[in-house]
Amino acid sequence: EKTPSGFQLYSKLEGHSAGVTGVAITEDCQRVISGSRDQTIKIWNVAHKFEETTLRGHNTAINSIAMTPCGLRLVSGSDDGNVKLW
């Protein structure tokens, strides 16, 4: 069923143990990156709908995620006061 704007659900990616607080997508649309209150970042394969990897390193909830314009790096920020470049 389509939404009023014409979008249709393509996939649901499940795996975080707490709420998702930020998402980003790579420029080539092949991966989705999600950050969560569970202190993890997950990288998802869009075409095959699976979790490729989990990044750990923050001590509190992640509240922001961004990809660098070149698509080679991921930046995350969290309530622990740190910004991390992956």
Gaussian input, Z-matrix of N, CA and C with variables (Angstrom, degrees):
# hf/3-21g

backbone

0 1
 N
 C     1     B1
 C     2     B2     1     A1
 N     3     B3     2     A2     1     D1
 C     4     B4     3     A3     2     D2
 C     5     B5     4     A4     3     D3
 N     6     B6     5     A5     4     D4
 C     7     B7     6     A6     5     D5
 C     8     B8     7     A7     6     D6
 N     9     B9     8     A8     7     D7
 C    10    B10     9     A9     8     D8
 C    11    B11    10    A10     9     D9
 N    12    B12    11    A11    10    D10
 C    13    B13    12    A12    11    D11
 C    14    B14    13    A13    12    D12
 N    15    B15    14    A14    13    D13
 C    16    B16    15    A15    14    D14
 C    17    B17    16    A16    15    D15
 N    18    B18    17    A17    16    D16
 C    19    B19    18    A18    17    D17
 C    20    B20    19    A19    18    D18
 N    21    B21    20    A20    19    D19
 C    22    B22    21    A21    20    D20
 C    23    B23    22    A22    21    D21
 N    24    B24    23    A23    22    D22
 C    25    B25    24    A24    23    D23
 C    26    B26    25    A25    24    D24
 N    27    B27    26    A26    25    D25
 C    28    B28    27    A27    26    D26
 C    29    B29    28    A28    27    D27
 N    30    B30    29    A29    28    D28
 C    31    B31    30    A30    29    D29
 C    32    B32    31    A31    30    D30
 N    33    B33    32    A32    31    D31
 C    34    B34    33    A33    32    D32
 C    35    B35    34    A34    33    D33
 N    36    B36    35    A35    34    D34
 C    37    B37    36    A36    35    D35
 C    38    B38    37    A37    36    D36
 N    39    B39    38    A38    37    D37
 C    40    B40    39    A39    38    D38
 C    41    B41    40    A40    39    D39
 N    42    B42    41    A41    40    D40
 C    43    B43    42    A42    41    D41
 C    44    B44    43    A43    42    D42
 N    45    B45    44    A44    43    D43
 C    46    B46    45    A45    44    D44
 C    47    B47    46    A46    45    D45
 N    48    B48    47    A47    46    D46
 C    49    B49    48    A48    47    D47
 C    50    B50    49    A49    48    D48
 N    51    B51    50    A50    49    D49
 C    52    B52    51    A51    50    D50
 C    53    B53    52    A52    51    D51
 N    54    B54    53    A53    52    D52
 C    55    B55    54    A54    53    D53
 C    56    B56    55    A55    54    D54
 N    57    B57    56    A56    55    D55
 C    58    B58    57    A57    56    D56
 C    59    B59    58    A58    57    D57
 N    60    B60    59    A59    58    D58
 C    61    B61    60    A60    59    D59
 C    62    B62    61    A61    60    D60
 N    63    B63    62    A62    61    D61
 C    64    B64    63    A63    62    D62
 C    65    B65    64    A64    63    D63
 N    66    B66    65    A65    64    D64
 C    67    B67    66    A66    65    D65
 C    68    B68    67    A67    66    D66
 N    69    B69    68    A68    67    D67
 C    70    B70    69    A69    68    D68
 C    71    B71    70    A70    69    D69
 N    72    B72    71    A71    70    D70
 C    73    B73    72    A72    71    D71
 C    74    B74    73    A73    72    D72
 N    75    B75    74    A74    73    D73
 C    76    B76    75    A75    74    D74
 C    77    B77    76    A76    75    D75
 N    78    B78    77    A77    76    D76
 C    79    B79    78    A78    77    D77
 C    80    B80    79    A79    78    D78
 N    81    B81    80    A80    79    D79
 C    82    B82    81    A81    80    D80
 C    83    B83    82    A82    81    D81
 N    84    B84    83    A83    82    D82
 C    85    B85    84    A84    83    D83
 C    86    B86    85    A85    84    D84
 N    87    B87    86    A86    85    D85
 C    88    B88    87    A87    86    D86
 C    89    B89    88    A88    87    D87
 N    90    B90    89    A89    88    D88
 C    91    B91    90    A90    89    D89
 C    92    B92    91    A91    90    D90
 N    93    B93    92    A92    91    D91
 C    94    B94    93    A93    92    D92
 C    95    B95    94    A94    93    D93
 N    96    B96    95    A95    94    D94
 C    97    B97    96    A96    95    D95
 C    98    B98    97    A97    96    D96
 N    99    B99    98    A98    97    D97
 C   100   B100    99    A99    98    D98
 C   101   B101   100   A100    99    D99
 N   102   B102   101   A101   100   D100
 C   103   B103   102   A102   101   D101
 C   104   B104   103   A103   102   D102
 N   105   B105   104   A104   103   D103
 C   106   B106   105   A105   104   D104
 C   107   B107   106   A106   105   D105
 N   108   B108   107   A107   106   D106
 C   109   B109   108   A108   107   D107
 C   110   B110   109   A109   108   D108
 N   111   B111   110   A110   109   D109
 C   112   B112   111   A111   110   D110
 C   113   B113   112   A112   111   D111
 N   114   B114   113   A113   112   D112
 C   115   B115   114   A114   113   D113
 C   116   B116   115   A115   114   D114
 N   117   B117   116   A116   115   D115
 C   118   B118   117   A117   116   D116
 C   119   B119   118   A118   117   D117
 N   120   B120   119   A119   118   D118
 C   121   B121   120   A120   119   D119
 C   122   B122   121   A121   120   D120
 N   123   B123   122   A122   121   D121
 C   124   B124   123   A123   122   D122
 C   125   B125   124   A124   123   D123
 N   126   B126   125   A125   124   D124
 C   127   B127   126   A126   125   D125
 C   128   B128   127   A127   126   D126
 N   129   B129   128   A128   127   D127
 C   130   B130   129   A129   128   D128
 C   131   B131   130   A130   129   D129
 N   132   B132   131   A131   130   D130
 C   133   B133   132   A132   131   D131
 C   134   B134   133   A133   132   D132
 N   135   B135   134   A134   133   D133
 C   136   B136   135   A135   134   D134
 C   137   B137   136   A136   135   D135
 N   138   B138   137   A137   136   D136
 C   139   B139   138   A138   137   D137
 C   140   B140   139   A139   138   D138
 N   141   B141   140   A140   139   D139
 C   142   B142   141   A141   140   D140
 C   143   B143   142   A142   141   D141
 N   144   B144   143   A143   142   D142
 C   145   B145   144   A144   143   D143
 C   146   B146   145   A145   144   D144
 N   147   B147   146   A146   145   D145
 C   148   B148   147   A147   146   D146
 C   149   B149   148   A148   147   D147
 N   150   B150   149   A149   148   D148
 C   151   B151   150   A150   149   D149
 C   152   B152   151   A151   150   D150
 N   153   B153   152   A152   151   D151
 C   154   B154   153   A153   152   D152
 C   155   B155   154   A154   153   D153
 N   156   B156   155   A155   154   D154
 C   157   B157   156   A156   155   D155
 C   158   B158   157   A157   156   D156
 N   159   B159   158   A158   157   D157
 C   160   B160   159   A159   158   D158
 C   161   B161   160   A160   159   D159
 N   162   B162   161   A161   160   D160
 C   163   B163   162   A162   161   D161
 C   164   B164   163   A163   162   D162
 N   165   B165   164   A164   163   D163
 C   166   B166   165   A165   164   D164
 C   167   B167   166   A166   165   D165
 N   168   B168   167   A167   166   D166
 C   169   B169   168   A168   167   D167
 C   170   B170   169   A169   168   D168
 N   171   B171   170   A170   169   D169
 C   172   B172   171   A171   170   D170
 C   173   B173   172   A172   171   D171
 N   174   B174   173   A173   172   D172
 C   175   B175   174   A174   173   D173
 C   176   B176   175   A175   174   D174
 N   177   B177   176   A176   175   D175
 C   178   B178   177   A177   176   D176
 C   179   B179   178   A178   177   D177
 N   180   B180   179   A179   178   D178
 C   181   B181   180   A180   179   D179
 C   182   B182   181   A181   180   D180
 N   183   B183   182   A182   181   D181
 C   184   B184   183   A183   182   D182
 C   185   B185   184   A184   183   D183
 N   186   B186   185   A185   184   D184
 C   187   B187   186   A186   185   D185
 C   188   B188   187   A187   186   D186
 N   189   B189   188   A188   187   D187
 C   190   B190   189   A189   188   D188
 C   191   B191   190   A190   189   D189
 N   192   B192   191   A191   190   D190
 C   193   B193   192   A192   191   D191
 C   194   B194   193   A193   192   D192
 N   195   B195   194   A194   193   D193
 C   196   B196   195   A195   194   D194
 C   197   B197   196   A196   195   D195
 N   198   B198   197   A197   196   D196
 C   199   B199   198   A198   197   D197
 C   200   B200   199   A199   198   D198
 N   201   B201   200   A200   199   D199
 C   202   B202   201   A201   200   D200
 C   203   B203   202   A202   201   D201
 N   204   B204   203   A203   202   D202
 C   205   B205   204   A204   203   D203
 C   206   B206   205   A205   204   D204
 N   207   B207   206   A206   205   D205
 C   208   B208   207   A207   206   D206
 C   209   B209   208   A208   207   D207
 N   210   B210   209   A209   208   D208
 C   211   B211   210   A210   209   D209
 C   212   B212   211   A211   210   D210
 N   213   B213   212   A212   211   D211
 C   214   B214   213   A213   212   D212
 C   215   B215   214   A214   213   D213
 N   216   B216   215   A215   214   D214
 C   217   B217   216   A216   215   D215
 C   218   B218   217   A217   216   D216
 N   219   B219   218   A218   217   D217
 C   220   B220   219   A219   218   D218
 C   221   B221   220   A220   219   D219
 N   222   B222   221   A221   220   D220
 C   223   B223   222   A222   221   D221
 C   224   B224   223   A223   222   D222
 N   225   B225   224   A224   223   D223
 C   226   B226   225   A225   224   D224
 C   227   B227   226   A226   225   D225
 N   228   B228   227   A227   226   D226
 C   229   B229   228   A228   227   D227
 C   230   B230   229   A229   228   D228
 N   231   B231   230   A230   229   D229
 C   232   B232   231   A231   230   D230
 C   233   B233   232   A232   231   D231
 N   234   B234   233   A233   232   D232
 C   235   B235   234   A234   233   D233
 C   236   B236   235   A235   234   D234
 N   237   B237   236   A236   235   D235
 C   238   B238   237   A237   236   D236
 C   239   B239   238   A238   237   D237
 N   240   B240   239   A239   238   D238
 C   241   B241   240   A240   239   D239
 C   242   B242   241   A241   240   D240
 N   243   B243   242   A242   241   D241
 C   244   B244   243   A243   242   D242
 C   245   B245   244   A244   243   D243
 N   246   B246   245   A245   244   D244
 C   247   B247   246   A246   245   D245
 C   248   B248   247   A247   246   D246
 N   249   B249   248   A248   247   D247
 C   250   B250   249   A249   248   D248
 C   251   B251   250   A250   249   D249
 N   252   B252   251   A251   250   D250
 C   253   B253   252   A252   251   D251
 C   254   B254   253   A253   252   D252
 N   255   B255   254   A254   253   D253
 C   256   B256   255   A255   254   D254
 C   257   B257   256   A256   255   D255

   B1=1.4600
   B2=1.5230
   B3=1.2961
   B4=1.4591
   B5=1.5234
   B6=1.3265
   B7=1.4614
   B8=1.5252
   B9=1.3361
   B10=1.4675
   B11=1.5303
   B12=1.3354
   B13=1.4645
   B14=1.5250
   B15=1.3335
   B16=1.4497
   B17=1.5221
   B18=1.3330
   B19=1.4572
   B20=1.5222
   B21=1.3265
   B22=1.4552
   B23=1.5153
   B24=1.3329
   B25=1.4628
   B26=1.5184
   B27=1.3241
   B28=1.4608
   B29=1.5230
   B30=1.3273
   B31=1.4533
   B32=1.5203
   B33=1.3078
   B34=1.4567
   B35=1.5204
   B36=1.3364
   B37=1.4598
   B38=1.5200
   B39=1.3140
   B40=1.4588
   B41=1.5227
   B42=1.3429
   B43=1.4480
   B44=1.5180
   B45=1.3365
   B46=1.4642
   B47=1.5283
   B48=1.3291
   B49=1.4613
   B50=1.5297
   B51=1.3224
   B52=1.4670
   B53=1.5229
   B54=1.3149
   B55=1.4537
   B56=1.5134
   B57=1.3164
   B58=1.4604
   B59=1.5250
   B60=1.3276
   B61=1.4528
   B62=1.5269
   B63=1.3178
   B64=1.4536
   B65=1.5106
   B66=1.3233
   B67=1.4634
   B68=1.5262
   B69=1.3160
   B70=1.4556
   B71=1.5208
   B72=1.3119
   B73=1.4577
   B74=1.5255
   B75=1.3135
   B76=1.4588
   B77=1.5311
   B78=1.3179
   B79=1.4619
   B80=1.5268
   B81=1.3287
   B82=1.4676
   B83=1.5284
   B84=1.3274
   B85=1.4788
   B86=1.5260
   B87=1.3124
   B88=1.4577
   B89=1.5253
   B90=1.3461
   B91=1.4671
   B92=1.5201
   B93=1.3138
   B94=1.4607
   B95=1.5176
   B96=1.3163
   B97=1.4609
   B98=1.5120
   B99=1.3334
   B100=1.4687
   B101=1.5196
   B102=1.3250
   B103=1.4589
   B104=1.5125
   B105=1.3271
   B106=1.4557
   B107=1.5218
   B108=1.3321
   B109=1.4670
   B110=1.5247
   B111=1.3411
   B112=1.4742
   B113=1.5294
   B114=1.3439
   B115=1.4651
   B116=1.5273
   B117=1.3029
   B118=1.4619
   B119=1.5246
   B120=1.3199
   B121=1.4551
   B122=1.5185
   B123=1.3097
   B124=1.4630
   B125=1.5228
   B126=1.3183
   B127=1.4568
   B128=1.5200
   B129=1.3275
   B130=1.4601
   B131=1.5234
   B132=1.3129
   B133=1.4551
   B134=1.5285
   B135=1.3346
   B136=1.4652
   B137=1.5251
   B138=1.3192
   B139=1.4674
   B140=1.5250
   B141=1.3261
   B142=1.4695
   B143=1.5251
   B144=1.3373
   B145=1.4693
   B146=1.5235
   B147=1.3459
   B148=1.4601
   B149=1.5183
   B150=1.3174
   B151=1.4591
   B152=1.5199
   B153=1.3247
   B154=1.4592
   B155=1.5254
   B156=1.3259
   B157=1.4569
   B158=1.5213
   B159=1.3296
   B160=1.4603
   B161=1.5135
   B162=1.3265
   B163=1.4617
   B164=1.5146
   B165=1.3347
   B166=1.4590
   B167=1.5235
   B168=1.3160
   B169=1.4487
   B170=1.5189
   B171=1.3247
   B172=1.4555
   B173=1.5303
   B174=1.3270
   B175=1.4607
   B176=1.5208
   B177=1.3262
   B178=1.4626
   B179=1.5240
   B180=1.3126
   B181=1.4651
   B182=1.5218
   B183=1.3101
   B184=1.4609
   B185=1.5218
   B186=1.3296
   B187=1.4588
   B188=1.5213
   B189=1.3246
   B190=1.4632
   B191=1.5221
   B192=1.3248
   B193=1.4622
   B194=1.5291
   B195=1.3244
   B196=1.4633
   B197=1.5248
   B198=1.3089
   B199=1.4565
   B200=1.5231
   B201=1.3227
   B202=1.4529
   B203=1.5299
   B204=1.3353
   B205=1.4726
   B206=1.5307
   B207=1.3278
   B208=1.4687
   B209=1.5284
   B210=1.3437
   B211=1.4571
   B212=1.5152
   B213=1.3300
   B214=1.4616
   B215=1.5200
   B216=1.3173
   B217=1.4645
   B218=1.5173
   B219=1.3154
   B220=1.4538
   B221=1.5192
   B222=1.3238
   B223=1.4571
   B224=1.5197
   B225=1.3287
   B226=1.4630
   B227=1.5228
   B228=1.3078
   B229=1.4607
   B230=1.5140
   B231=1.3310
   B232=1.4570
   B233=1.5170
   B234=1.3287
   B235=1.4581
   B236=1.5240
   B237=1.3385
   B238=1.4610
   B239=1.5286
   B240=1.3509
   B241=1.4520
   B242=1.5069
   B243=1.3209
   B244=1.4632
   B245=1.5167
   B246=1.3128
   B247=1.4540
   B248=1.5241
   B249=1.3036
   B250=1.4640
   B251=1.5129
   B252=1.3127
   B253=1.4579
   B254=1.5223
   B255=1.2972
   B256=1.4715
   B257=1.5135
   A1=109.24
   A2=116.09
   A3=121.48
   A4=110.82
   A5=114.77
   A6=120.99
   A7=108.39
   A8=117.71
   A9=119.45
   A10=113.41
   A11=117.55
   A12=119.94
   A13=112.45
   A14=117.75
   A15=121.22
   A16=114.99
   A17=117.20
   A18=120.04
   A19=110.66
   A20=115.47
   A21=121.89
   A22=108.12
   A23=117.51
   A24=121.09
   A25=109.44
   A26=115.10
   A27=121.41
   A28=110.42
   A29=116.50
   A30=120.28
   A31=109.95
   A32=116.08
   A33=122.43
   A34=106.92
   A35=116.32
   A36=122.07
   A37=108.08
   A38=116.92
   A39=121.38
   A40=110.62
   A41=116.06
   A42=118.77
   A43=114.70
   A44=117.77
   A45=119.52
   A46=109.89
   A47=115.79
   A48=120.12
   A49=112.37
   A50=116.90
   A51=122.39
   A52=107.28
   A53=116.32
   A54=121.22
   A55=114.46
   A56=115.56
   A57=122.30
   A58=107.83
   A59=116.08
   A60=120.93
   A61=113.74
   A62=117.14
   A63=119.93
   A64=111.14
   A65=115.39
   A66=120.78
   A67=109.53
   A68=115.89
   A69=123.10
   A70=106.89
   A71=115.34
   A72=120.01
   A73=108.00
   A74=116.22
   A75=119.70
   A76=109.62
   A77=115.26
   A78=120.62
   A79=112.39
   A80=116.91
   A81=120.39
   A82=112.86
   A83=116.48
   A84=123.70
   A85=113.00
   A86=118.23
   A87=121.77
   A88=113.08
   A89=116.67
   A90=119.94
   A91=110.80
   A92=114.25
   A93=122.47
   A94=106.74
   A95=116.35
   A96=121.99
   A97=107.25
   A98=116.57
   A99=120.73
   A100=109.89
   A101=115.09
   A102=122.19
   A103=108.62
   A104=116.28
   A105=119.52
   A106=112.58
   A107=114.08
   A108=120.67
   A109=111.32
   A110=118.41
   A111=120.57
   A112=112.47
   A113=116.97
   A114=124.57
   A115=113.57
   A116=117.90
   A117=120.92
   A118=111.34
   A119=114.22
   A120=123.68
   A121=105.56
   A122=116.08
   A123=120.08
   A124=109.20
   A125=114.55
   A126=121.29
   A127=107.11
   A128=115.16
   A129=122.93
   A130=110.56
   A131=116.39
   A132=122.78
   A133=107.25
   A134=116.65
   A135=120.97
   A136=111.62
   A137=117.36
   A138=120.81
   A139=112.40
   A140=116.64
   A141=120.39
   A142=113.18
   A143=116.69
   A144=123.29
   A145=113.29
   A146=116.13
   A147=118.86
   A148=110.12
   A149=115.01
   A150=122.08
   A151=109.09
   A152=116.64
   A153=120.79
   A154=111.82
   A155=116.34
   A156=119.43
   A157=110.71
   A158=114.64
   A159=121.91
   A160=108.33
   A161=116.05
   A162=122.03
   A163=108.72
   A164=115.51
   A165=121.56
   A166=108.35
   A167=116.98
   A168=119.35
   A169=113.28
   A170=116.84
   A171=120.62
   A172=109.00
   A173=115.88
   A174=120.98
   A175=113.67
   A176=116.32
   A177=121.67
   A178=108.41
   A179=115.40
   A180=121.13
   A181=112.21
   A182=115.07
   A183=121.33
   A184=107.16
   A185=116.71
   A186=118.42
   A187=114.35
   A188=117.64
   A189=118.80
   A190=110.40
   A191=114.05
   A192=122.64
   A193=107.16
   A194=117.06
   A195=120.71
   A196=108.98
   A197=115.45
   A198=122.12
   A199=108.01
   A200=117.19
   A201=119.72
   A202=108.37
   A203=117.73
   A204=119.79
   A205=113.79
   A206=117.27
   A207=119.70
   A208=111.74
   A209=117.26
   A210=121.25
   A211=114.85
   A212=117.34
   A213=120.19
   A214=113.62
   A215=117.33
   A216=121.06
   A217=110.65
   A218=113.36
   A219=123.07
   A220=107.13
   A221=117.04
   A222=122.28
   A223=107.56
   A224=116.39
   A225=120.38
   A226=109.95
   A227=115.12
   A228=121.58
   A229=108.68
   A230=115.67
   A231=117.84
   A232=111.95
   A233=114.32
   A234=121.13
   A235=112.71
   A236=118.50
   A237=120.17
   A238=111.70
   A239=116.30
   A240=121.33
   A241=114.68
   A242=117.01
   A243=120.51
   A244=111.83
   A245=114.20
   A246=122.79
   A247=105.88
   A248=116.69
   A249=120.37
   A250=110.13
   A251=114.23
   A252=121.86
   A253=107.57
   A254=116.49
   A255=122.87
   A256=109.68
   D1=133.02
   D2=-178.21
   D3=-88.20
   D4=150.61
   D5=175.13
   D6=-78.42
   D7=168.88
   D8=177.69
   D9=-56.95
   D10=-27.79
   D11=179.57
   D12=-84.54
   D13=-2.01
   D14=177.34
   D15=96.59
   D16=-0.37
   D17=178.95
   D18=-80.72
   D19=148.04
   D20=176.62
   D21=-126.97
   D22=140.82
   D23=179.29
   D24=-60.75
   D25=125.78
   D26=179.69
   D27=-95.16
   D28=-43.45
   D29=-175.63
   D30=-164.30
   D31=156.36
   D32=172.71
   D33=-121.70
   D34=123.87
   D35=-177.85
   D36=-105.11
   D37=115.92
   D38=-175.95
   D39=-115.47
   D40=141.91
   D41=177.71
   D42=170.94
   D43=-25.02
   D44=177.51
   D45=-72.73
   D46=148.83
   D47=179.22
   D48=-97.16
   D49=2.02
   D50=175.78
   D51=-146.70
   D52=177.41
   D53=-175.31
   D54=-59.15
   D55=144.42
   D56=176.13
   D57=-83.13
   D58=130.76
   D59=-175.61
   D60=-111.58
   D61=-12.78
   D62=178.51
   D63=-163.71
   D64=148.53
   D65=177.19
   D66=-138.60
   D67=154.17
   D68=174.43
   D69=-145.98
   D70=159.46
   D71=177.00
   D72=-129.51
   D73=142.07
   D74=-179.91
   D75=-69.15
   D76=156.64
   D77=-176.67
   D78=-58.59
   D79=-32.86
   D80=179.56
   D81=-84.63
   D82=1.77
   D83=178.07
   D84=62.52
   D85=20.53
   D86=-179.36
   D87=-89.17
   D88=-21.68
   D89=-177.31
   D90=-137.14
   D91=145.15
   D92=171.40
   D93=-112.73
   D94=137.37
   D95=177.70
   D96=-114.96
   D97=131.61
   D98=179.95
   D99=-127.13
   D100=140.79
   D101=174.57
   D102=-114.36
   D103=152.19
   D104=-170.90
   D105=-143.00
   D106=163.18
   D107=171.48
   D108=-67.23
   D109=-12.00
   D110=176.76
   D111=-79.99
   D112=7.85
   D113=175.34
   D114=74.38
   D115=16.61
   D116=-179.26
   D117=-120.82
   D118=159.02
   D119=171.30
   D120=-118.43
   D121=131.44
   D122=178.73
   D123=-116.76
   D124=139.96
   D125=176.23
   D126=-111.01
   D127=123.84
   D128=-173.24
   D129=-113.23
   D130=139.39
   D131=173.16
   D132=-86.01
   D133=117.42
   D134=-175.11
   D135=-69.80
   D136=-47.43
   D137=-175.11
   D138=-62.67
   D139=-40.31
   D140=-175.41
   D141=-103.63
   D142=-2.41
   D143=171.74
   D144=58.17
   D145=49.29
   D146=176.26
   D147=-138.97
   D148=160.82
   D149=177.84
   D150=-80.86
   D151=121.25
   D152=179.07
   D153=-81.70
   D154=-42.04
   D155=-177.86
   D156=-161.64
   D157=161.64
   D158=173.90
   D159=-121.73
   D160=129.38
   D161=176.91
   D162=-101.07
   D163=132.46
   D164=178.45
   D165=-124.54
   D166=144.37
   D167=179.37
   D168=170.50
   D169=-18.72
   D170=176.14
   D171=-90.14
   D172=150.76
   D173=-179.05
   D174=-99.60
   D175=-5.82
   D176=178.03
   D177=-141.40
   D178=-176.99
   D179=-176.50
   D180=-56.41
   D181=138.28
   D182=174.16
   D183=-83.93
   D184=132.38
   D185=-178.16
   D186=-122.80
   D187=-0.68
   D188=174.64
   D189=-154.03
   D190=145.27
   D191=-179.64
   D192=-139.52
   D193=138.00
   D194=174.91
   D195=-151.56
   D196=149.50
   D197=172.44
   D198=-99.28
   D199=144.10
   D200=173.26
   D201=-69.10
   D202=152.96
   D203=-178.64
   D204=-55.51
   D205=-31.34
   D206=179.56
   D207=-75.65
   D208=-14.42
   D209=178.96
   D210=79.85
   D211=7.46
   D212=-176.86
   D213=-95.17
   D214=-15.58
   D215=-176.94
   D216=-133.09
   D217=152.15
   D218=175.93
   D219=-116.65
   D220=140.00
   D221=178.01
   D222=-119.94
   D223=134.51
   D224=178.12
   D225=-131.78
   D226=147.79
   D227=175.91
   D228=-128.48
   D229=148.61
   D230=-178.70
   D231=-143.67
   D232=173.17
   D233=-179.91
   D234=-67.28
   D235=-9.34
   D236=177.14
   D237=-79.33
   D238=1.44
   D239=177.16
   D240=84.49
   D241=9.37
   D242=-177.87
   D243=-109.54
   D244=147.10
   D245=168.34
   D246=-112.05
   D247=130.12
   D248=-178.03
   D249=-120.66
   D250=139.30
   D251=177.18
   D252=-108.45
   D253=123.31
   D254=-175.40
   D255=-109.27

